[in-house]
Amino acid sequence: MSLSVEQVMALAPVIPVLVVERVEDALPIAQALVKGGLPALEVTLRTPAALDVIREMAKVEGAVVGAGTVLNPRQLDAAMEAGARFIVSPGLTDPLGRAAIAANIPFLPGTATAGDIMRGMDMGLTHFKFFPAETSGGLPALKALAAPLQESRFCPTGGITAESAPRWLAEPFVQCVGGSWVVPKGPIDPARIEALAREAAALTGNKLCSG
């Protein structure tokens, strides 16, 4: 079943950002995250194993596996061939943006400035990653950007923690956040990952309005 970018972002308040070195870790990580209530999984293309990890995680029932750190159309094609159902990039270029739109795959391009967002809006995009969130000015910066660009919705990623996530999620223009804290570094501990996923899935920003 194909999903829209809005539907991917609505699956849970947190999209885990995953850097997986070993293919054999893919299934236990994905199973623990899905069991904990986080079905949207962003596997970053930062390791040689990433495409095989996507293939393995895509076998897990309930998992909606996407590819992150997609830099160009070639990587987009490879990620889709591996089974990625959504695409996340650290920035927005014309070649990648046009290729993702042509492929009709949910696409979250990274943005950090009004110019980035406006370029995406010119392509017909309305949903963006705000990245790197904390070092790009944090929540005050995104509030300032979102005010004149009211049609845009965001998934802030970069430096966000379980403690800071609710502040971001409270804003009506934030649909979800990306975070790496749900899968701690070190040996894989499925029980710990599931527990952290449950906590993340329960996060709420108690939005005061929906406009």
Buried (B, 14 or more C-beta within 10 A) or exposed (E): EEBEBEBBBEBBBBBBBBBBEEBEBBBBBBBBBBBBBBBBBBBBBBBEBBBBBBBBBBEBEEBBBBBBBBEEBEBBEBBBEBBBBBBBBBBBBEEBBEBBEEBEBBBBBBBBEEEBBEBBBEBEBEBBBBBBBBEBBBBEBBEEBBEEBEEBBBBBBBBBEBEBBBBBBBBBBBBBBBBBBBBEEEEBBBEBBBBBBBBBBEBEBEEEEEE
